[in-house]
Amino acid sequence: MVLYFKSRMSAGSPLLVLAYLRLRARLLGRLAREIGALRLLVLLPFVFMSVGQALAVATKHAWWQWAVPVVVAWALLGAHRQRGDYRFLATTAPGFRTWLAWEYALLALPIVAVLLGGRAYGPAALLLALAPLVAWAPPAREDRASRHRWRSPFRSEAFEWVSGMRATKGLILWFVLVGLVAWQRASPLAPVAALLAWLPVVLACYGTAEPATMLAFAAGSPAQFLRRRLQLGLGYAAATAVPFWALLASGPAGWGGALAVAVAWLVLVALFIFTKYAFYPNETHFRLTQGLVLGVALLLLGHPLYPVLLLVAALGLPWQSRRRLRQLISAK
């Protein structure tokens, strides 16, 4: 059927684009059924409210509203470069990038609408321009960094950070964020906004399940395995966040406020790690649960129910992760 359409019309034909988008909608529906209606009812409201609140805050700031299209385009780029169907599309439909451009533009439309509602017309136009351009970026495996040895500043034992930073080009974004915060150091919100922008990059490092065979080399108990993952993960997370904490401490927040933000930020990173192994190896489930944890954390002060939910997660996820790892490691 695809070959027939290719012979009758160009890749940018509305019929082909609609057929592709319809297929993507069916895959999304299948994914929703796999997740389950109950989990979606719990997850989606928190995600929508947290993203909406972050966008509302960003659109009120004259400079940070321009970070919205950059962060969204960066997230689309990371997902695009890791697409599992890229090779299939490239071999069966040479003009598939037009389809992807429409898909990414539609995904960005809700955020564009929020920006327009906040009268951030320039950032909205920039996002509409950047989102479709992501379709022409090469996949990660075709990138030069993948064909040549990439000298990572992270230890090979911290494989999450090595692969995560390579896939998302996170270190480039880190330098950009440090420069922006140093430029806007007079604003007390700049370090906090940078920490929030850096958090999804750290989260991306823990969004992929390593092969189960790697667990066979885990020495000792599940508690020891988790302790080592936490030591490496929190160590590198803290090392990358130190410039933002230092700039925050030099402002009105002082060292006390900076310490409180640092502890809360690291607790959130720890919950991301626990969530990964609590639902290992189902990437869909632990990614969505990580999104739920992030959404609840961003809405922490908005309702008295949110701190209770975060406390339940902080108590339940470590227990569930040890339980899941005990099943996997003992089976090896």
Secondary structure, 3 states (H helix, E strand, C coil): CHHHHHHHCCCCCHHHHHHHHHHHHHHHHHHHHHHCHHHHHHHHHHHHHHHHHHHHHHHCCCCHHHHHHHHHHHHHHHHHHCCCCHHHHHHHCCCHHHHHHHHHHHHHHHHHHHHHHCCCHHHHHHHHHHHHHHHHCCCHHHCHHHHCCCCCCCCCCCHHHHHHHHHHCHHHHHHHHHHHHHHCCCCCHHHHHHHHHHHHHHHHHCCCCCCHHHHHHCCCCHHHHHHHHHHHHHHHHHHHHHHHHHHHHCCCCHHHHHHHHHHHHHHHHHHHHHHHHHCCCCHHHHHHHHHHHHHHHHCCCCCCHHHHHHHHHHHHHHHHHHHHHHHHHHCC
